[in-house]
Amino acid sequence: MATNWTPESWRQHKAVQMPDYPDSAALAAAEGELSGYPPLVFAGEARELTTALAQVAEGKAFLLQGGDCAESFAEFHPNNIRDTFRVILQMAVVLTYASKLPIVKVGRMAGQFAKPRSAPTEEQGGVELPSYRGDIINDIAFEKAGRDPDPQRMIRAYSQSAATLNLLRAFANGGYANLHQVHAWTLDFMGRSPWAAQYGEVAGRIGDALDFMAACGINPETVPQLKGTQFYTSHEALLLPYEQALTREDSLTGQFYDCSAHFLWIGDRTRFEGSAHVEFLRGVGNPIGLKCGPSLEPEALLRLLDTLDPARQPGRITLITRYGHDKIEKHLPELVRAVKREGHPVVWSCDPMHGNVVKAANGYKTRPFERILAEVRGFFAVHRAEGTHGGGIHAEMTGQNVTECTGGAMAVTDENLADRYHTHCDPRLNAGQSIELAFLLAEMLNQEMKERERAAA
């Protein structure tokens, strides 16, 4: 357990990317109300995820983390949750079939509401208002009343997260994730993707294998793993009053856990030494992530690892790299070498989204699919060269048929962006692009596995 730490000790440290609530009494009341609510997740589940991530760190499993850039109150609908969940299932099936590795599935869901911003205010038509920081804090509409931070939004975010988690648990364990449904997971509009046929082939082979197993007496009744799956939730632990209010002491171990999600991460803008966010997360027992961008120096990373994981617990830390397609092979090797040299048992995961944002000629923010793929290739190339494991992917994606990222086999162009551009913040991969990424990633994992076998021979 962390020494000299309490759930509120972060308040004595430097807190950035936090809203300035105009009514401190209303904030205290909302925090008090949340602190009396049931936990959204349980300590035992967080420990199970840590164990699974320890397998990823050893190269014996692979981490698939994906979901919304920022969840919204307006787009809250069971169909949206279902569609994102089943695309993650499809991606996991593709990756499992290709790599023969277990896939640890973690959604950016049921809590991914707060977003960091590059400036505290924004201006439109000569009017300056606070920046939109996510629905848990204020409203996306450019109006004075909605842009003032409102602590009651934390209560609404909790309720939406609870409902989302309830549905995800039902999908994961109530039969929807049964491998016999592998064909039924395909979305209607996926038929236009060239990868739909390839997915159908994989699903057909899996179906044949399941039929053979059933003939041998192996079925969902005898092997429960065939009819359900483990699915975990995650978000950036940005709004610390909310995170503190949902922190609970585990009755079995005495360890504190942030029960707003199974996995929390520290963003690129809040992972400096002395940060309130680092202070808060060093004391909770959840597995945690750390975003690593071009500004992070190796020695600073090592000091952060010593702070966040002094016991060097396998599965505790996931390093999520976010450089950009043209920077990853320059900057990542020195971090990998430093961490390897010091023996920290981390998971290395690639976020190929955040470093590849561009503005199209028509003014829309987008992410070209070829740049996303190039960063993933660079990530694996670095780990092959350094003799380490590229252990995961961290993607902003949705099951909806949006047009937010250009490129891919479905050929979204700059001109198409306006057709279905629904994101509340950054552009997301649509379902077709997500499946395409999974197949291309599967090819890279195949290459990784073959090279490991050759090295071990």
N, C-alpha and C positions, 0 to 999 in steps of 0.2 A: 504494500500500500504506500501511496505517496506520503512523504513527510511534510509537515508544516503546510498542509493543504486542507481547505474546507470548500464546500460547494460555492461559497461566496468570496473566496480569496482572490478570484480574478478581478474583483472590484478595486483592488489596490494596484493594479497594473494598467498599462497603457492600452486602452480600448479604441480601435479604429473601425471604420465601416459600421458604426452603430448609430441608430436614429436618436435624435434629440427630442424626447417626448415633452410636449409643452405642459402636461399635467402629471406631476410626479405622484400625486395621491392616486390618480386613476391607474397609473402603472403599477404601483404597489398593490392596489386592490386586485388587478388582473393576475399578478404574480402569485398573490395569496390564494386566489381561486384555483389557479392551475396546480399549485403545490398540493391541493387536497384532492385532485383528480386521480383516478387509477393510472398506473403506468401504461404506456402504449405497447411496450415490449418488455420482455423479462430478462433478468440477469443470466439465467441459464441459457437462453437463446443466444445472447451475445457471446457467452463462453463457447458455445457450439461453433459459432462462426469463427472465433479465434482459432479453434482447433482445425477447422477446414482451411483457413488461410495459412496455417502452419504447413499444411500439405502443399499449398501453392508455392510457398517459399522454398520448399525442397524440390520443386519441379514435378510433383506427383499429382497436381491438379491445376486448373486454370480458372482465373477470376473473370467473370463477365458482369460488368457493372454498367447499367444503362437506364435511361428514363428521361423525364422532362428536364429542360433547362430550368424552368421555374413553374411549379404548379400554380394554378389559378383557381379562384373561387368560381369564376364565370364558366370555365370549361370542365367543372367537376361533374362527371357523368359515368355511370357504371360501364358503358360501352367503351369509353376512352381508357378506363383502367384495364378492362378485359383485353382490348386490342394491343396495348403496350405489353401487357403480361404475356400474351401469346406470341408476339414477335420475339420477346426474350426467350421463350421456350423454344421457338424455331431456331433461333441463333444457337442456343445451347445444344440442341440435337445435332445440328450441322457440325459444331465444334467437337462434340463428344464422338460422333461417328468417325470424324477424320483423325482426331488425335488419340483416341482411345483413353482419354483422360477424363476424370470427373470434372464437371463444370460447377463452380461455386457461383450461384446466381444472386446478385444483389441489385435491387431496383433503386433508382433515384426517385423514390415515390413515398407517399405518406409522410411528408415533412419538408420537401424541398421547396420552400416558399420564399426564403430570404435571398437577396442577391446583392453582392458588392457593386459599387458604382465608382466610376473614375472621377466624378465630381459630386459635391454635396447638393448642388442645385443645377437646374437646367433652365434655359430661357427659350420662350416661343413668343414671337410677335411683340417683343419688348417687355414681356411679363416673365419674371423670375420666380420659380417655385422650387421646393425641395425635390430632389430626384426621386423617381420611383424606385423603391428598394424591395419590391416583392409584396404580394398580397397580405402577408402576415404583418406588414408594417403600414403600408399606405396604398392608395389606389392608382391604377395606371392612367386614368383619365386626368388630363392636364387641367385640374380645377383646384382652387385653394383649399376648399373644405376636404377634399379627398386626399390631398397630398400631405396634410398634417399627419404625422405618425399617430396612430390610434391603438392603444394597448388592447382594446377589446378584440382587435383582429387576431391576437394570439389565441383567444378562446375559440374563435371560428376555425382557425387553422388546426387546433387540437381536434375539434369535432370532425373536421373533414379528414384528418389523418386517421382518426379512429375508424371512421366508416370505410376508408380506403383499405386499411389493414384488415378489417373484418372480411372484406370481399377478397382480398389477396389470399388470406388464409383459407377461405372457402375454395377458391380456384386451385390452390396448391395441394390441398388435401381432400377435396370433396369429389374427385373424379375427373375434373377438367384436365388436369395434368397427366392423366393416364396415358402411357405411351401408345396404347391402342388408338388414341385420338390423334395421332401424329398427322394424319391427312386432314383432319377437320380444323387444324389450327390455321390453315392458309386463308388469308383475307381475300375477299372477292376481287378487289382491284389488283391483287398480286398476279393475276393471270396475264397482265400486260407486261410483266417483267420477264426477261430472258432467263432469270434465275429460278422462276417458278417451276419450270420443267425439271431442272436439276434437283430442286428440293423434292419434287414429286418422286424422282428416282431414289433419293436417299430414304424418303418415307416408305417407298415400296420395299426396299431392302430390309428396313427395320421391321416392317410388317411381316415379311417372310420369316425373319429370324424369330419374331414373337410367336408366329404360328408353329414353327418347329419346336420352340421351347414349350408351348402349350401342349403339344403332342407328347412331350416328355414329362408332363405334369408340373411344369413351371409356369405359373400364371399369377395375375395380381392378387389372388386370394392366398397363394402360398408365398409369394415374394412381394410384400407391400411396397417396395421401392418402385415397382412397375406402375402403380396407380397414383402415386403422389410424388411431390418433390419438396426439397427445402428451398424456401425463398426468403431472402432477408431484405430489409429496407435500410436506406442511407440518405443522408443529406449533409450539406455544409453546416457545421455548427457555428453559425454567424451571429444569430440573435441570442446573446448570452442570457438575458433575463428569462427567456423562454426555456433555454436548455437547463438553467439552474433550477427553475420551477419544476422540471420533470426529472430531476436527479433524485434517486432513491438509494438508501442503504440496503444492500442485499442481506436478508435475514440469515442466510446460510454461511456467508463468508465474511460479513462485515465490510465488504468492499462497496464503494459507491459506483453506481452505473447511471449513465444518462439514458433514461428509459423513453426518450423521444424517438429513438431508432436503434437498430442493432449496430450500425457502423456510422461514425461521424468523421468528417474530415476538416482540416484547416486549409483555407484558401491561400493562394499566392500572395494576396495583399495583407494577410493577417498572421503569417508564419514567421515573423521576426522574433528575435530573442527579447524577452521581457514583455511579449504580447499577452494581453488578457486572455486571448483565445488559446494560446499555448498553455498558460497557467491553468485554465479551466480543464482542458482535456488531459493534462498530465495526471490528473487525480482520479479520472473515471476508468473503470475496468473494461470498457468497450474496446474492440479493435478500432484503430483510428488511421486515417489517411493524412498525408501531407502532400500538398501540391508543390511541385518542383519546377520552377521556370528559369529562364536565362539569368536572372539576377541572383540566384542562389549559389553561393560559393561552397566548395567542399567542406572547408573547416566549419563554416556556419551550420551546415547540415549535420555534421557529426556532433556538434554541441546540442543541436535540437534533438537528435536521437538519444543522446545521453540524458536529456531532460525528460523526454516523453517515454522512454523505454529503458530506464537504468538497469533493469533486470535482464534485458535482452531476451524477451519472451517471444518465441516463434509465433507468427501470426498476429502479433500486436500492432505492427506498423506496416502500412502499405504506402510506398512512395509512388505518387501519381505524377508522371512527367508530362509537361505541357510546354513545348518549345516552339513548334512551328516546323513545317516540313523542311525548311532550309537551314534550321539551326540545331536540330536534334543531334546530328552526328558530330557536330563541333563541341557541344556543351555536355552532353550526357556522359561520355566516357570518363571524364574526371570525377564525376559524382559516383559512378559505378565502381571505379578503382578505389576511391576513398572508403566507401562503405564495405567493399569486399576486404580491403586491407584491415579494417578495424573489426571485422567479423560480426557485423550486425545482421541478424536473420530477417531481412525485410522481404516483402513482396514488391516486385517492380511491375507497375502497371502503366499503360500508355493512354494518355488523354490526347487524342489527335484532333480535338475540336477547337480548344480555346486559342491555340496559337495560329490558327488558319482562317481567321475572320477577315473578309475583305468587303468593300462596299462596291456594289454593282453600279453600272452607269445610270440606272434608274433610281439610285438612292437606297436600295434595300441592302441590309447587311446579309451576307451569305458566306457559306463555306464551300469551296470547290471540292468535290468528292476526290479528285485526283490528288489534291494536296493532303487530304485526310489519309488517303491510302499511302502516300509517299512517306508521311511521318510514321505510320505503323511499320512500313518496311525498314525505315531508318532505325527505329527502336529495336527491332529484332536483329538487325545487322550489328548494332553496337553490342548487344548481349552475346551474340555469337563470337564476336571478336574478343570480348573480355572473359569468356568462359562462364557467364552467369545466365540466369533464367529470365527470359521475358515472360512474366507470369500472368498478365492480365490486360484487359481493355476497358476503358472508361469512356462511354459515349453518350452524348446527348441525342436522344432519338425518341420517336413516338410511333405508335401503331396506326396513327392517322395518315391519310393520303395527302400530306402537305407538300408544298413546293417551297422549301426554304433553303436547302443546300443544292447547289448546281451540280450537274454531271451525273455520273453513274449510268448504268445500262438503260435506265428509263429516260435518260437524256433531258434532265431539267435544265432549261436555259435561263439566262438573265431575264428574258422576256416572259418566261413562265412564272417567275417569282411572285408576281401579284395575284396569280390565280387562287392559291390557297396558302397564304402566308399568315399563320395564326399564332405564332409564338408570342409570349408575353415578354420575351427578352432576347435570347440568342437563337439563331437558326438551328433546327434539328434535322437529323436524318429521318426520312420517311421509312415506312416498312420495307419497301423494295430495296432502298439503299442499305438498310440495316442487314437484310438477308444477303445482299451482295457482299457487304463487308465481311459477314461471317464466313462465306465461302472462300473469299480471298485470304482471310485470316487463317482458315483451316489449312490452306495450301502452305502458308508460312509455318504453321505449327507442325505439319507433316515434315517439312524440311528440317525443323528444329529437332524433332524426335529421331529422324534418321541420322543426323549429325551426332546426336548424343550416343546413339547405339554404336556408331563407328568409333567414337572416342573411347567408349567403354570396352570395345572389343580388343 
